[in-house]
């Protein structure tokens, strides 16, 4: 599961605007935020728990997610917003937003529910039950409310909120930040609103634009699926590389995909099995050379090569340097510098 860098960018901006010690947070995390292309990144979801654990430790605030909400910029300028605005009604737009939520995060689950109890948006974060992920879910719930207000010109107003998280700050803080009564420890987070809002018609609704936006969203979703396939292949490489059993047939069998189909999907993604394998080996070699003291002779076999001479030739072709030269160049660089390729 991966999260869009836009989520990280929203949190980053909230930390800055809220006056938190961002430098200390990122220093403890081990990277320089200014050097990261936040919006373009798509990060492994499991890293969020470590991120929030670090933020809690530096800020000494066990409810930092709640306190970031007023400082967080509203999620804007993404295809989901365009789908909402060009849809016929708010209800139709919400259904489309849920359909394409994966563009924001694979780990978020959201749905629109209507029954005899009323209308509500239901939000549930990752199945990873790390307590630190409460901050993500609280921020997302608050973002849904503010996003709803943006696309309805301020007409969206929550009637009540039930959070999956427990209460860590005074009740009055939650009620003030969410703008309505807040309850806690629900099975899922629920944002209740007036059912009449489902029929709200956006002044910018347009069937022609909606079609264009849906086509764009489908293309983005297809791209993500192909990227996910490549990530699954890399995961198999990580398990099999030292066994020297990374041919296309073996990987296809592991993934449950016919070899011909796998080859076809990789071609549609603009790559090939041999290229993905070479990229994985190169990335692993760089990481081992830059971050460990493993002898080069051992790295040869850890990266799936059977002969040192083959590894040396391949690494020189990939980087323009020998493995020893590359390791020396990483050791001599400034300690704070960030190389996203390592």
Secondary structure as UniProt FT lines:
FT   STRAND          2..4
FT   HELIX           5..17
FT   TURN            18..19
FT   HELIX           22..29
FT   HELIX           33..35
FT   HELIX           38..40
FT   STRAND          42..44
FT   TURN            45..46
FT   HELIX           47..59
FT   TURN            62..63
FT   HELIX           64..68
FT   HELIX           69..71
FT   HELIX           79..86
FT   HELIX           90..99
FT   HELIX           101..103
FT   STRAND          109..115
FT   TURN            116..117
FT   STRAND          118..124
FT   HELIX           131..133
FT   HELIX           134..151
FT   TURN            152..154
FT   STRAND          158..162
FT   HELIX           171..178
FT   STRAND          181..183
FT   STRAND          189..193
FT   HELIX           195..199
FT   TURN            203..204
FT   HELIX           207..240
FT   HELIX           241..243
FT   HELIX           248..255
FT   HELIX           259..268
FT   TURN            269..270
FT   HELIX           273..291
FT   HELIX           296..302
FT   TURN            303..304
FT   HELIX           308..319
FT   HELIX           323..331
FT   TURN            335..336
FT   TURN            340..341
//
